[in-house]
Amino acid sequence: MISRSYTNLLDLASGNFPAMDMEVKERKRLPRVMTVPGIISELDDDQAHSVSSDNPSTVSTVRMIIVANQLPLKARRKEDNKGWSFSWNEDSLLLQLKDGFPEDMEVLYVGSLRVVVDPAEQDDVSQYLLDKFNCVPTFLPPDVLIKFYDGFCKRQLWPLFHYMLPFSTDKNHRFDRSLWEAYVMANKIFFQKVVEIINPEDDYIWIHDYHLMVLPSFIRRRFNRVKMGFFLHSPFPSSEIYRTLPVREEILKALLNSDIIGFHTFDYARHFLSCCSRMLGLEYQSKRGYLGLEYYGRTISIKIMPVGVHMDRIKIVMKMADEESKVKELKQQFEGKTVLLGVDDMDVFKGIDLKILAMEQMLSQHPRWQGRAVLVQIVSPARGIGMHLEGIRAEIQESCSRINRAFGRPGYEPIVFIDRPVSAAEKAAYYSIAECVVVTAVRDGMNLTPYEYIACRQEMPGSESCNNANGSKSMLVISEFIGCSPSLSGAIRVNPWNVETTAEAMNEAISMADGEKQLRHEKHYRYVSTHDVAYWSRSFLQDMERACSDLLQKRCWGIGLSFGFRVVALDPNFRKLSIDVMVSAYKRAKSRAILLDYDGTVMPQNSINKSPSPEVISILNTLSADPKNVVFIVSGRGRDSLSNWFTPSKKIGIAAEHGYFLRWSQCEEWEICGKSSDFGWIQIAEPVMKLYTEATDGSSIEKKESALVWQYRDADLGFGSSQAKEMLDHLESVLANEPVAVKSGQFIVEVKPQDVSKGLVAENIFSSMDVQGKQADFVLCVGDDRSDEDMFEMISIAMSRNILSANCAVFACTVGQKPSKAEYYLDDTSEVITMLESLAEESDSA
């Protein structure tokens, strides 16, 4: 059966998910390793509500749960065909990263096996792996597995994340919602396994790679305070590519349920942040070297750290290669030859065909290498049913045959193509005899081949001897489109699509003087040996601890359905405004001050018609007619617009242009509150703004009586934001000696007199009421942006200066859940109107 919680979270995946005809049989659950306080049945999949993690933990041991598509295990059928034999996969990154964790940290793994286990054996295998390896296997139904891995992962996400759009007319390459449904279902099954072993108070969860990008939503939905990180091992494409994915927002929102999201390079992180900005309206901030995204009160850390290799494992593999005489054999086979080496998976993005064409070009342009230079290309089997694999293999083999016929001779083949599984020891042996490693991937998340090559060249027998000319030098020709490229500054970087320049780079690499090769090798080895896999995992864990610590100090609750689910985290003193509590205080008050921002508070920001609705006018008229009330609209807009819009409101006060102009009621004259009457600075600021307006399509200038505003709401979000930052610096520079303030707001940059702010408006109103003997004992102040924070701050100052009553009931309220000096919030303008309506009803009945 499919659980209720499952179908809820699948609202955006499918309207009729059971139509997939995928029955998941109920099986005996694994015994829980850790327990969650409460009744065990609370964790069943049919439970609709979240299990609270606010209860004390039953176990204090800190553990790490690693969740990945595949477990770091090798499995083979026993010779008698009765049962299975399992062992650790020593080459697995997931196993190696344990070296970066504290010794007393227990590590558990959740993932799939590389073999198909009969359903009748699955319970026994699960129990055995849990007892012996701390591994919890996920067994996906065959039809789900095919659609999940070979379908959505390999035919949708993998190509898209490597910048391949589905331009082909082949329908197999187009978005298929049934594959997305299978992807969600697979992530749900992984989640169920995590639930069986998690202790949410103490455990850390580290999710790996693009196979499980919606898993954070499932976990966060059940455990609001769980400590969870995600690391993407593939590239993350630019927003122009990613936005073509029909489920783009669902995946982004799911990832944002993590506490920390890791990428190999800044480029990948930058693309992710750009997608969050363009599609979700989120802006990142940099604080003390850390990048973070504010998302409903939570700060999601962005980690940039390329993974490394396991140095001890490479030493062991090199020793194995030496003991098996692999290196000796290869030295004899390629005696007198200069070996260039390529080690790649069979994949459309690895650029193997481009590398072979570059080798052909080098032999043609530099004939001296004919008979001497050999390209050994090792091709590992494809990891799944990839795209165009047979065509690529046929093209590569045809190119190899052609080049070997053209340049080969007895005893010499310029290209040795190895299309079979190669052991770690044999691969290390090839590394140790190669003068240069060539990586021409057109797009790759990280690619550790260059790191492994550098380490093997250092560890090869005899390399520690200073008299050994071959042991301590290496050369790299690498694509600029792979994740390890930025960290290898001594490598020759190439655009793999340019076969001619790649060929010249290969010639330069093997022609370089030994001294230069040695210096480059030493530089690379210093980096590779210090930034190994343990360094990477230790750094990620430290940042995860830092990212999660902030959440533990806040009040959290989950809101939203399906992939719109998110956890709202707020300061313990920051809470939603209770209308009942406020109305009760309103009824008791004898003198009330009500200060309201306009745009984004009583008028939605995205509304085209900015004039107030009849409903708003009616509510404000009722409030301002109450003799106990002083009601003000405090806005950055010009006085003419506000005066026209609020013509029907005779008694309402208006503070225009952030308080430069103030009018207590319609029958009174406008007061000028700003002290400065010198506006010569406009002649300086306006030409600067015009310059940026001409260069930024969709931007405009609003000229007020006391201020200039440059707005870019209709411009490209990324470009407009960049231009706004540049303009802010420009204006601050040219107006440094002028009596003005330059400030940025929501899609605006504003220049206004220094002695004008909404905070001063609030002070003016409170002081006037005090002088008139009507000291306010009730204050409601509502706003939505940075300028309104001045009002919230002034309320505290006014209380300390006794301008307000000592027992004044203060309701400072921001619109939207975000960091604020206000103590209360309402979600949107509709809730503001509802709240004001409740006050108006009380005034009517009084």
Backbone hydrogen bonds, N-H to C=O, Kabsch-Sander energy under -0.5 kcal/mol:
donor,donor_aa,acceptor,acceptor_aa,energy
3,S,1,M,-0.5
5,S,45,D,-0.8
7,T,3,S,-2.2
8,N,4,R,-2.3
9,L,5,S,-1.8
10,L,6,Y,-1.0
11,D,8,N,-1.5
14,S,10,L,-3.0
19,A,16,N,-2.1
20,M,17,F,-2.5
21,D,18,P,-2.1
23,E,21,D,-0.6
24,V,22,M,-0.5
25,K,23,E,-0.7
33,V,196,E,-0.5
42,E,39,I,-2.0
43,L,40,I,-2.2
44,D,41,S,-1.6
47,Q,44,D,-1.8
51,V,222,R,-1.1
52,S,50,S,-0.6
64,M,106,E,-2.8
65,I,204,Y,-3.3
66,I,64,M,-0.7
66,I,108,L,-3.3
67,V,65,I,-0.6
67,V,206,W,-2.6
68,A,66,I,-0.5
68,A,110,V,-2.3
71,L,112,S,-3.1
73,L,71,L,-1.9
74,K,87,S,-3.5
76,R,85,S,-2.0
78,K,83,G,-2.0
81,N,78,K,-2.2
83,G,81,N,-0.7
85,S,76,R,-2.8
87,S,74,K,-2.0
89,N,72,P,-2.4
90,E,88,W,-1.0
92,S,89,N,-2.2
95,L,92,S,-0.5
96,Q,92,S,-2.1
97,L,93,L,-2.2
98,K,95,L,-1.1
99,D,96,Q,-1.8
100,G,97,L,-1.6
101,F,98,K,-1.9
105,M,102,P,-1.8
106,E,62,V,-1.0
106,E,104,D,-0.6
108,L,64,M,-2.8
109,Y,134,N,-2.4
110,V,66,I,-2.8
111,G,136,V,-1.7
112,S,69,N,-2.3
117,V,115,V,-0.6
121,E,118,D,-2.2
122,Q,118,D,-0.9
122,Q,119,P,-0.6
125,V,121,E,-2.6
126,S,122,Q,-2.6
127,Q,123,D,-2.3
128,Y,124,D,-2.3
129,L,125,V,-2.7
130,L,126,S,-2.1
131,D,127,Q,-2.3
132,K,128,Y,-2.8
133,F,129,L,-2.0
134,N,129,L,-0.5
134,N,130,L,-0.8
135,C,129,L,-1.9
136,V,109,Y,-3.3
138,T,111,G,-1.9
139,F,137,P,-0.5
140,L,138,T,-0.8
144,V,141,P,-0.5
145,L,141,P,-2.8
146,I,142,P,-2.2
147,K,143,D,-1.6
148,F,144,V,-3.0
149,Y,145,L,-2.8
150,D,145,L,-0.7
151,G,146,I,-1.4
152,F,147,K,-3.1
153,C,148,F,-2.5
154,K,149,Y,-2.2
155,R,151,G,-2.2
156,Q,151,G,-0.6
156,Q,152,F,-1.1
157,L,152,F,-2.8
158,W,153,C,-3.0
160,L,156,Q,-1.6
161,F,157,L,-3.2
162,H,158,W,-0.8
162,H,159,P,-0.7
163,Y,160,L,-1.8
164,M,159,P,-2.9
165,L,163,Y,-0.7
167,F,165,L,-2.4
173,H,170,D,-1.8
174,R,171,K,-1.2
177,R,175,F,-0.5
179,L,176,D,-1.0
180,W,176,D,-1.4
181,E,177,R,-2.4
182,A,178,S,-1.8
183,Y,179,L,-2.1
184,V,180,W,-2.4
185,M,181,E,-2.3
186,A,182,A,-2.6
187,N,183,Y,-2.1
188,K,184,V,-2.0
189,I,185,M,-1.9
190,F,186,A,-2.1
191,F,187,N,-2.2
192,Q,188,K,-2.1
193,K,189,I,-1.5
194,V,190,F,-1.9
195,V,191,F,-2.4
196,E,192,Q,-1.2
197,I,193,K,-0.6
197,I,194,V,-1.2
198,I,194,V,-1.6
202,D,199,N,-1.1
203,D,199,N,-2.6
204,Y,63,R,-3.0
205,I,227,K,-2.4
206,W,65,I,-2.8
207,I,205,I,-0.5
207,I,229,G,-3.0
208,H,67,V,-2.4
209,D,231,F,-3.2
212,L,209,D,-1.8
213,M,210,Y,-0.8
215,L,212,L,-0.7
217,S,214,V,-0.8
218,F,214,V,-1.1
219,I,215,L,-2.2
220,R,216,P,-2.8
221,R,217,S,-2.0
222,R,218,F,-1.2
223,F,219,I,-2.9
224,N,222,R,-0.5
226,V,223,F,-1.2
227,K,203,D,-0.8
228,M,226,V,-0.7
229,G,205,I,-3.0
230,F,260,I,-2.5
231,F,207,I,-2.3
232,L,262,G,-2.5
233,H,231,F,-0.6
241,I,238,S,-1.1
242,Y,238,S,-2.9
243,R,239,S,-2.4
244,T,241,I,-1.7
245,L,242,Y,-2.2
248,R,245,L,-1.7
251,I,247,V,-1.8
252,L,248,R,-2.0
253,K,249,E,-2.7
254,A,250,E,-1.8
255,L,251,I,-2.4
256,L,252,L,-1.9
257,N,254,A,-1.5
258,S,255,L,-2.1
259,D,228,M,-3.2
260,I,228,M,-0.9
261,I,301,S,-2.6
262,G,230,F,-3.1
263,F,303,K,-2.6
269,A,265,T,-1.8
270,R,266,F,-3.4
271,H,267,D,-2.2
272,F,268,Y,-2.0
273,L,269,A,-2.7
274,S,270,R,-2.3
275,C,271,H,-2.1
276,C,272,F,-2.2
277,S,273,L,-2.1
278,R,274,S,-2.8
279,M,275,C,-2.6
280,L,275,C,-0.5
280,L,276,C,-1.4
281,G,277,S,-1.0
282,L,276,C,-2.0
285,Q,292,G,-2.6
287,K,285,Q,-0.5
287,K,290,Y,-2.8
290,Y,287,K,-1.8
291,L,302,I,-0.7
292,G,285,Q,-2.3
293,L,300,I,-2.2
294,E,283,E,-0.8
295,Y,293,L,-0.6
295,Y,298,R,-3.2
298,R,295,Y,-1.7
300,I,293,L,-2.8
300,I,298,R,-0.7
301,S,259,D,-2.3
301,S,299,T,-0.7
302,I,291,L,-2.4
303,K,261,I,-2.6
303,K,301,S,-0.6
305,M,263,F,-2.5
305,M,303,K,-0.6
311,M,309,V,-0.9
314,I,310,H,-1.8
315,K,311,M,-1.9
316,I,312,D,-2.1
317,V,313,R,-2.5
318,M,314,I,-2.5
319,K,315,K,-2.1
320,M,316,I,-2.3
321,A,317,V,-2.5
322,D,318,M,-2.1
323,E,319,K,-2.6
324,E,320,M,-2.1
325,S,322,D,-1.2
326,K,321,A,-2.3
327,V,321,A,-0.6
329,E,325,S,-2.2
330,L,326,K,-2.3
331,K,327,V,-2.5
332,Q,328,K,-1.9
333,Q,329,E,-2.4
334,F,330,L,-2.5
335,E,332,Q,-1.1
337,K,334,F,-2.2
338,T,372,R,-2.9
339,V,337,K,-0.6
340,L,338,T,-0.5
340,L,374,V,-3.4
341,L,436,C,-2.7
342,G,376,V,-2.8
344,D,378,I,-2.5
346,M,380,S,-1.9
347,D,345,D,-1.2
350,K,347,D,-1.3
355,K,351,G,-1.8
356,I,352,I,-2.1
357,L,353,D,-2.0
358,A,354,L,-1.9
359,M,355,K,-2.0
360,E,356,I,-2.0
361,Q,357,L,-2.2
362,M,358,A,-2.4
363,L,359,M,-2.2
364,S,360,E,-1.9
365,Q,361,Q,-2.7
366,H,362,M,-2.3
369,W,366,H,-2.1
370,Q,367,P,-1.9
372,R,369,W,-2.2
373,A,369,W,-2.9
374,V,338,T,-2.7
375,L,414,P,-3.2
376,V,340,L,-3.1
376,V,374,V,-0.7
377,Q,375,L,-0.7
377,Q,416,V,-2.7
378,I,342,G,-3.4
378,I,376,V,-0.7
379,V,377,Q,-0.5
379,V,418,I,-3.0
380,S,344,D,-2.8
380,S,378,I,-0.6
386,G,384,G,-1.9
392,I,388,H,-2.2
393,R,389,L,-2.7
394,A,390,E,-2.3
395,E,391,G,-2.1
396,I,392,I,-2.5
397,Q,393,R,-2.6
398,E,394,A,-2.1
399,S,395,E,-2.2
400,C,396,I,-2.7
401,S,397,Q,-2.3
402,R,398,E,-2.3
403,I,399,S,-2.6
404,N,400,C,-2.6
405,R,401,S,-2.1
406,A,402,R,-2.1
407,F,403,I,-2.7
408,G,404,N,-1.7
409,R,412,Y,-2.1
412,Y,409,R,-2.8
416,V,375,L,-2.6
417,F,415,I,-0.7
418,I,377,Q,-2.9
418,I,416,V,-0.7
419,D,417,F,-0.8
420,R,418,I,-0.7
427,K,423,S,-2.5
428,A,424,A,-2.3
429,A,425,A,-1.8
430,Y,426,E,-2.0
431,Y,427,K,-2.2
432,S,428,A,-2.0
433,I,429,A,-1.0
433,I,430,Y,-0.5
434,A,430,Y,-1.1
434,A,431,Y,-0.6
435,E,339,V,-2.3
436,C,339,V,-1.3
437,V,475,M,-2.0
438,V,341,L,-2.9
439,V,437,V,-0.5
439,V,477,V,-2.8
440,T,438,V,-0.5
442,V,349,F,-1.9
443,R,349,F,-1.2
444,D,481,F,-1.6
452,E,448,L,-2.6
453,Y,449,T,-2.4
454,I,450,P,-2.2
455,A,451,Y,-2.4
456,C,452,E,-2.5
457,R,453,Y,-2.4
458,Q,454,I,-1.5
459,E,455,A,-2.0
460,M,456,C,-1.1
463,S,460,M,-2.4
465,S,462,G,-1.1
468,N,465,S,-1.3
469,A,467,N,-0.7
473,K,470,N,-0.9
474,S,517,K,-0.9
475,M,435,E,-0.5
477,V,437,V,-2.4
478,I,476,L,-0.5
478,I,492,I,-1.9
479,S,439,V,-1.3
480,E,494,V,-2.3
482,I,479,S,-1.0
483,G,444,D,-1.0
484,C,446,M,-1.8
485,S,482,I,-1.3
487,S,484,C,-0.8
488,L,484,C,-0.6
488,L,485,S,-1.4
489,S,487,S,-0.7
491,A,488,L,-1.5
492,I,476,L,-2.7
493,R,491,A,-0.8
494,V,478,I,-2.3
498,N,495,N,-2.2
499,V,497,W,-1.2
502,T,498,N,-1.9
503,A,499,V,-2.4
504,E,500,E,-2.1
505,A,501,T,-2.1
506,M,502,T,-2.3
507,N,503,A,-2.1
508,E,504,E,-2.6
509,A,505,A,-2.5
510,I,506,M,-1.9
511,S,507,N,-1.3
512,M,508,E,-1.0
517,K,513,A,-2.1
518,Q,514,D,-2.5
519,L,515,G,-2.1
520,R,516,E,-2.2
521,H,517,K,-2.5
522,E,518,Q,-2.7
523,K,519,L,-2.0
524,H,520,R,-2.3
525,Y,521,H,-3.1
526,R,522,E,-2.0
527,Y,523,K,-1.3
528,V,524,H,-2.9
529,S,525,Y,-2.7
530,T,526,R,-1.1
531,H,527,Y,-2.5
533,V,309,V,-1.8
536,W,532,D,-2.0
537,S,533,V,-2.5
538,R,534,A,-2.5
539,S,535,Y,-2.2
540,F,536,W,-2.2
541,L,537,S,-2.4
542,Q,538,R,-2.2
543,D,539,S,-2.1
544,M,540,F,-2.2
545,E,541,L,-2.5
546,R,542,Q,-2.0
547,A,543,D,-2.6
548,C,544,M,-2.3
549,S,545,E,-1.5
550,D,546,R,-0.8
551,L,547,A,-0.5
552,L,548,C,-1.2
553,Q,549,S,-0.5
553,Q,550,D,-1.1
554,K,551,L,-1.7
555,R,570,L,-2.8
557,W,568,V,-1.6
559,I,566,R,-2.5
564,G,561,L,-2.2
565,F,562,S,-1.6
566,R,559,I,-2.2
568,V,557,W,-3.1
568,V,566,R,-0.5
569,A,296,Y,-2.3
569,A,567,V,-0.6
570,L,555,R,-2.5
570,L,568,V,-0.5
574,F,571,D,-2.4
575,R,573,N,-0.6
575,R,823,E,-2.3
577,L,825,Y,-2.2
579,I,577,L,-0.8
582,M,578,S,-2.2
583,V,579,I,-2.8
584,S,580,D,-2.0
585,A,581,V,-1.9
586,Y,582,M,-2.5
587,K,583,V,-2.3
588,R,584,S,-1.3
589,A,585,A,-1.3
592,R,628,K,-3.3
593,A,778,F,-2.8
594,I,630,V,-3.0
595,L,593,A,-0.5
595,L,780,L,-3.1
596,L,594,I,-0.5
596,L,632,F,-2.7
597,D,782,V,-2.4
600,G,603,M,-4.0
601,T,598,Y,-2.0
602,V,598,Y,-1.7
603,M,598,Y,-1.8
607,S,604,P,-1.4
610,K,608,I,-0.8
617,I,613,S,-2.3
618,S,614,P,-2.5
619,I,615,E,-2.3
620,L,616,V,-2.7
621,N,617,I,-2.5
622,T,618,S,-2.0
623,L,619,I,-2.3
624,S,620,L,-2.8
625,A,621,N,-1.5
626,D,622,T,-0.7
626,D,623,L,-0.9
629,N,626,D,-2.2
630,V,592,R,-1.7
632,F,594,I,-2.8
633,I,653,G,-2.5
634,V,596,L,-3.0
634,V,632,F,-0.6
635,S,633,I,-0.6
635,S,655,A,-2.6
642,L,638,G,-1.9
643,S,639,R,-2.5
644,N,640,D,-2.3
645,W,641,S,-2.5
646,F,642,L,-2.1
647,T,644,N,-1.2
649,S,646,F,-1.2
650,K,648,P,-1.0
653,G,631,V,-3.0
654,I,663,R,-2.7
655,A,633,I,-3.2
656,A,654,I,-0.6
656,A,661,F,-2.1
657,E,637,R,-2.7
658,H,635,S,-2.7
659,G,656,A,-1.2
660,Y,656,A,-0.8
660,Y,657,E,-1.3
661,F,656,A,-1.7
662,L,671,E,-2.4
663,R,654,I,-2.6
666,Q,650,K,-2.6
668,E,665,S,-1.5
671,E,662,L,-3.5
673,C,660,Y,-2.6
673,C,671,E,-0.8
674,G,660,Y,-0.9
679,F,677,S,-0.8
682,I,679,F,-1.6
683,Q,680,G,-1.1
684,I,681,W,-1.0
685,A,681,W,-2.7
686,E,682,I,-2.6
688,V,684,I,-0.8
689,M,685,A,-2.2
690,K,686,E,-2.6
691,L,687,P,-1.8
692,Y,688,V,-1.7
693,T,689,M,-2.3
694,E,690,K,-2.4
695,A,691,L,-1.1
696,T,692,Y,-0.8
696,T,693,T,-0.6
697,D,695,A,-0.6
699,S,696,T,-1.8
700,S,711,Q,-2.1
702,E,709,V,-3.5
703,K,701,I,-0.6
704,K,702,E,-0.7
704,K,707,A,-2.6
708,L,751,V,-2.1
709,V,702,E,-2.5
710,W,749,V,-3.1
711,Q,700,S,-2.4
711,Q,709,V,-0.6
712,Y,747,F,-2.4
714,D,698,G,-0.8
715,A,712,Y,-1.3
716,D,697,D,-0.5
720,G,716,D,-3.4
721,S,717,L,-2.2
722,S,718,G,-2.0
723,Q,719,F,-2.8
724,A,720,G,-2.3
725,K,721,S,-1.9
726,E,722,S,-2.0
727,M,723,Q,-3.0
728,L,724,A,-2.5
729,D,725,K,-1.8
730,H,726,E,-2.3
731,L,727,M,-3.3
732,E,728,L,-2.3
733,S,729,D,-1.7
734,V,730,H,-2.3
735,L,731,L,-2.2
736,A,733,S,-1.0
738,E,735,L,-1.9
740,V,738,E,-2.0
741,A,752,K,-3.4
743,K,741,A,-0.6
743,K,750,E,-2.7
745,G,748,I,-2.4
747,F,745,G,-1.1
748,I,745,G,-0.8
749,V,710,W,-2.2
750,E,743,K,-3.5
751,V,708,L,-2.7
752,K,741,A,-2.2
754,Q,739,P,-1.8
756,V,753,P,-1.1
761,V,757,S,-1.3
762,A,758,K,-2.2
763,E,759,G,-2.2
764,N,760,L,-2.4
765,I,761,V,-2.4
766,F,762,A,-2.7
767,S,763,E,-2.6
768,S,764,N,-2.2
769,M,765,I,-2.2
770,D,766,F,-2.1
771,V,767,S,-2.6
772,Q,768,S,-1.9
773,G,770,D,-1.5
774,K,769,M,-3.0
777,D,591,S,-2.4
778,F,591,S,-1.0
779,V,809,A,-2.7
780,L,593,A,-2.7
781,C,779,V,-0.5
781,C,811,F,-2.1
782,V,595,L,-2.4
783,G,813,C,-1.8
788,D,785,D,-0.9
789,E,785,D,-0.6
789,E,786,R,-1.2
790,D,786,R,-0.6
790,D,787,S,-0.7
791,M,788,D,-0.6
792,F,788,D,-1.7
793,E,789,E,-2.4
794,M,790,D,-2.1
795,I,791,M,-1.6
796,S,792,F,-1.0
797,I,793,E,-1.6
798,A,794,M,-3.1
799,M,795,I,-1.9
800,S,796,S,-1.9
801,R,797,I,-1.7
802,N,799,M,-1.2
803,I,798,A,-2.2
804,L,798,A,-1.0
805,S,776,A,-2.6
808,C,805,S,-1.8
809,A,777,D,-2.4
810,V,808,C,-0.7
811,F,779,V,-3.0
813,C,781,C,-3.2
813,C,811,F,-0.6
814,T,824,Y,-2.5
815,V,783,G,-1.5
816,G,814,T,-0.7
816,G,826,L,-3.6
818,K,816,G,-1.1
823,E,812,A,-0.8
824,Y,812,A,-1.9
825,Y,575,R,-1.2
826,L,814,T,-2.1
831,E,828,D,-0.5
832,V,828,D,-1.5
833,I,829,T,-2.5
834,T,830,S,-2.1
835,M,831,E,-2.3
836,L,832,V,-2.6
837,E,833,I,-2.3
838,S,834,T,-1.7
839,L,835,M,-1.6
840,A,836,L,-2.6
841,E,837,E,-2.2
842,E,838,S,-1.4
843,S,839,L,-2.2
844,D,840,A,-2.4
845,S,841,E,-1.9
846,A,842,E,-0.9
